[in-house]
């Protein structure tokens, strides 16, 4: 029997280990052939060498998760241990999408994020749907960076409609790019996690990585590129059709959107909703839906999303009951 001691440094123990050491208890239950005990800031593992290596790798992944997101829930631990019923060893194999800056390891953090990665591997066009905080844009950017690093594509093009800016755009200081930067900030933040600063600057100057409003895509053919359309719920029918028909040879496209957060004018139909309906029977298109359980932001974000979903369900039920009463009246 072999023993391994992992010392937890600069980590809030109560938050990492979980209430009543629940996070460590889950790991111990998943590896019944080994003995796992936490004392103070140490985790002691006793067992066979192969399993100890697996547990050590798992705890390092959980430490990376905690360092990045500032929390670790039992649900997070479960996602690492068991993705859609796949044993941890198999689920963890080849899951790294890309190695980012300062040792950051970027990989799917939930079952549905894993589905998004798999869908992108097997389809040239993927719709990733879900609320804020589910990591759909972050994972899509990581997949684009990986494709560029592996020379599968020659460039990355990231775009989104500037609907949020509206008519106030003209009143903001700076040129068009400076005016749009606040709306593209989540994408810049993701890229800065994954590409060294000097290389990112070079890529942008040489247009290897291009970040632009959706209107700039008109009339272009996007070939040898990994293309990401973000916030697609704010496209009109004409815009998303225009975008979809820009696909050229050797292109990969991921379209992300949150159908509950449409910022279009009242009575303006979301192009995303229409495209999903029209293309539902077209082969070669992947659709992945993420939900509140995939949220990797502050735990309150998950609770907020669930509360809004419950409110919408109640409204739908009330509307259904009202219509039923009218029909019986």
N, C-alpha and C positions, 0 to 999 in steps of 0.2 A: 504494500500500500504506500502511495506517495502523498506527501502533504505540500500544499501551496498556500502561501500567505499573501494576500493582497492588502496593501495599506492604502487607505483612502485619505488623500491629502487635499486640503482646500475644498472640501465638499461638505455642505451641511448634512450631517449624518441622518438626522431625522427625516429630512426631505428625500434623500437618496434611498434610504433603506425602506421608507414607507411607514405608515402608522402600524405599530406593533410588529415591525420588521416584515410587513406583508410582501414587499417586493422580493426580499431574500427568501421568504418562505415559498413563494411561487417557484423560484429557481430550484430550491431544494426538492420540491415535489416533482419537478420535471426530470431530475437526475437522482432517482431513488438509490442507485448503486453507490452514490457518493455521500459524504457527510459534509454539510455546509453550515458553518456557524459564524455569526458576527459577534465580535466582542470589541467594544470601543470603536476605534477607527480601523479595525482589522477584520478581514473576512478570511476564515480558515477553511480550506477545502481538502478533504481526505478522500482518496479513491484511486482508481486506475489512471495511469498517465494519459491515455487518449481522452477520457472523459474530463479530466482536469483541464486539459488544453481547451476543450470545447467551452467549459464553464468560464475559464479565464478570458477567452475571446468574447463571450457573451457579456461578461461584466465590463470589459473595456468598451464594448459597443454602448452599453447603458450609460457609462461615464461620459462618452462622447455625446450621447443624446442629452444628458443632464447639462453638460457644459454649454451646449448650443441653445437649448430651449428653457433651461432654468427650472425644470420640474421633471419628475418621473413618476408616472401613475402605474397602478397594477395593470391597467389596460395597455400601457406602453410595453410593459414587460411581457404581457401575453402576446402582443403582436410580434415581438422578437422571438419568443419561444415557439409560437404556433401560428403560422400564416395559413388561413384557410385549411387547417388540418394537416399541413405539411410539417413533418418533424423539423426541429430547429436546425439540425445539421444540414439537411437538404435545403431548407428555406434560406439559410444564410449563405449558401454557396453562390459565388459569383453575383452577389447582390449589390456590390459597390457600383454605382453609376459612374462616379468620377471622384478623384482625389482633389480636394480644393486647396485653398491657401492655409498655411499654418497648421498643416496636418489634419484639416477638416476632411472627414470621410462622408460623402454624400450618397445615401442609399434610401430606398423606400422605408418609411417608418410605420406603415400600416398595410393591411391586406389590400385595400383598394389602390393605394399608391403602387403596390407591387403589380396589380392588374394593369395599371396605366403603363408601367414600364414594359410589361409583356405585350400589351396591345400595340405599343409603338414599335416593338421589334417585329411584329407580324403584319402590320398595316402601314400603308403610306399616308393614310389620313386617319386621324384619331380625334374624337370629341371627348374632352375631359370636363365633366360637369360637376358642380358642387359649390357649397358655400365658402365664404372667406375662411382662411386659416387651414384649409385641408391640404395645402401644399401642391395643388395642381400646377400652378405657374412655376413654382420652384423646381419641381420634378421635370417639367417640360424644358426649362432652361438647362437643367443638368444634362438631359438627354441630348440637347442641341450641342452643348459644349463637348460632350463625349464624342458625338459624331464628327465634330470638327477636329478634335485631337486625334481621332483614329483615321482621319483623312477620308471618311466616308462621304463628306460633302466639302465644298470649297468655301462656304460662307454660311453665316447665320443671319436670318432676317426676322426681327421681332417687331410686331406692329400691334396697334390697338386703336379703336375709334376714339376720337377726341371729344366725345359727346359731353363729358363732364365739364369741359372747358366752356362750352356754349358760346354765347355772344360776349362773355366777359373776357375771352382770350385776348382781344385787342387791347384791353386796358392793362394787361400785365406788362412789366418791363422786359426789355431784351428782344432778341430776334425770335423767329418761330421756334427754333430748337430749345432755346432757353425758356420760352413760354410753355412748351410741352413737357419739359423735364420733370416737373412735379408729378405729372400723371404717369410718367414712365419710371418713377423712382423705384417701385418694387422690383422691376426688371434689372435696373442698374445694381441694386443691392444684391440680387441673386448672382449676377455676373461677377461682382466684386468678391464674392465668397469663393468663386470657382476659377478665376483667371488672374494671374499675377498682375499687379497694377500697370507696370510698364508694357506688358504684352497686351493688356486690354486696351490701353491707349493707342498702341500701334494698330491693333485690329480695327478699332473704330476709325482711325485716320485713313487707313487703307480700305475701309468699307468691307473688310472680311466679316466684321460684325456690324450690322446696320440696325438701328432702332429708329423707327419712323412712324408717323401717323398713318392710318389706313388709307387715307386719300392719296398718299404717295405711291400706292401699289397699282393704281389704275394704268393700264396700257403696258404693263411690264410682264415678262415671262420669267418666272422664278425657277431657274434650273440649277442643278448641283447645289442645292441649298436645303438647310433645315429651317423651316418657316414656322413661327409661332404667332398665332392671332390670339391675343389676350383680351379679356372682357368682351367676348363676342356677343353677349346678350344685348349690348348696346349698338349692334350693327342693324342697319335697315335691311330689308329683303334684297334691295339692289346692291348694297355694299358687300354682303356676304356672298352673293352670287358672283360678283366681280372678283372677289378674293379667291373663291374656289376655282375659278377658271384661269387663275394665274399659274397654277401648278405646271411645272415643266419637267423634262426628263431628270431622273435621279433626284427627285425632291421628296422630302418628308415634311408633313404638315401636322401640327397639333393645334387644335382650336379649343381654348378654355373659356368657360363662362359660368355664371351663376344666374340661373333663370329667376331667382327670387329678388334680384337686385337690378332691375331694368331701369335705366335713367332716361329712356327716350321720352319724348313728349307724349302726353295722354292721347290714346287712340292710335299711336304709332306702333305697329306690330314689330316685335323683335325678329330680326332676320335669323337668329340662332334657332328659335323655336320652329320657324317655318322650314329651315334647312333640315333639321332633325326629322321632321315629318316627311318631307319630300324624299330624303335620302335613306329612309329606314330600311328599304329592301335592296339597296345597292351593295353588292359584295365588295370586300376589300376596305371597308370603312369600319373602324373600331369605335365603340361608344363605351366610356367608363364613367360611372356615377359614383361620386364620393359623397359622404354624409357627415353629420356632426361627429360620429365616432372616429373620423379621420383627422379631426382638428388637432393641430400640434402647437397651437398658441396657448395663451393663458387659459387655465381651466374654466374661467368665466365665459370665454368665447364659446366654448362648447355648450355651456348652460344657456347662454343667450340664444344660440341657434336652435336648441331644443325647445325653448320657450316660444320662439316665433313659429316653429313648425307646429307646436301644439295649438297655438292661437289660430293658425290657418286651418288646421283640421276642425277646430270648433266652429269657425266661420262657415266652412264648407258644410258641416253637419246642420247648422242652423238654417242655411240657405236651402238645403235639401228638405228639411222638415217644413219650412215655409212653403216651398213649392208643392210638397205633398198635400198640405192643408188646402192650398188653392185648388189643386186638382180634385180634391174630394168635396169641395164646397159647392 
